[in-house]
Amino acid sequence: MSRLLNTSFLPCSTCRTRSSSAPHSRVNKPRIVSVRAKIREIFMPALSSTMTEGKIVSWVKSEGDKLSKGESVVVVESDKADMDVETFYDGYLAAIMVEEGGVAPVGSAIALLAETEEEIADARAKASGGGGGTSPSPPVSQAPPVVEEKVSASVPPPKVVSSASAVHPASEGGKRVVASPYAKKLAKELKVELAALVGSGPMGRIVAKDVEAAVAAAPPVQKEAMAPAVAVELGSVVPFTTMQGAVSRNMVESLSVPTFRVGYTINTDALDALYKKIKSKGVTMTALLAKATALALAKHPVVNSSCRDGNSFVYNSSINIAVAVAIDGGLITPVLQNADKVDIYSLSRKWKELVDKARAKQLQPQEYNTGTFTLSNLGMFGVDRFDAILPPGTGAIMAVGASQPTVVATKDGRIGMKNQMQVNVTADHRVIYGADLAQFLQTLASIIEDPKDLTF
């Protein structure tokens, strides 16, 4: 039963069987009593295939709050994103066992859910024996709260006057503020009091645009009163974030794969001209490169294949282009799914959406772990060439350098100027061979140098 419900049952104190205190000459066999579970553990979920532990970003609900099935309870930071975790049962959030900022292994208990209000006290007693994770700091003493005027004595935080009707205040009369993780992060950076905002999201939840609107409505702050940026403390030891830990494990795992690299020079004059022509319609260079790569992969399916067990490989049925994106505290690869079949305008809109979600740490697992081929582009930084490390579970990754004016010799012996970029592909040599990559790169070059097919 416990396995089917994906939870463990804890018997309540009122349901325990008590043995009779009267002596008896005969020893009776213990009687099996059917106990109805009233207290359930809320576990740290596995939000991705590589996640081993999770960090509590924020509790959406407070202890004692009534919960309904499907309602968000806690925001968890996985190795890739921040995600809302919902409850599968009705009840009351009886006890929080891992506080905000704490870390817990996947599958460990982070809170207790009581079926009735009467069971809350019993659940808290059970939780007092120890939580399921590590707390970021010792419990705070119950001294009167200190007013935070000393932090902003010279510059008070912007007071927000909202023009919206306060029908659904996210603070709900002084309780925990209900806001998206990105809104909380934004409010902290911009020094906006969330409790003073009225959320425009579902059920009055504060979202990023509410914080941005508050900043726009606030009076300007004098520059000299702004606090200086926090500098890096040289010589300090900084532990990996959850995301950095995941990247580290993946990079070490990739060392077990035999790889090789092939480079190619591609003329980009025609691609640059196309981009200049359709840039105003929202098309991005990343989408153009992803589209060109996907069309080339469609003609060379072995480069889009993957080997996971060392004994066989898979010709992937979809061409999903993962693109590396640097975000605060790590690296993630949002995926443009079926990039060979989606038109360039839809692909560009999707890419912008994915980047926004990635930077807000709101990507869903299928939006970052379904890539079949990876692009890593450092051209915007002026890097002309580099090699990329193959992500585990994929067959190849292509490193893209900057497009730069280059003096070249024409076929008739004259000297000319062309824009060129260097691409280097790292591939799994168990599946993909040198000739495979050479043919793929020839096809990719022909598509980029004559990009008429990219706009279909």
Disulfide bonds with the S-S distance in Angstrom:
none
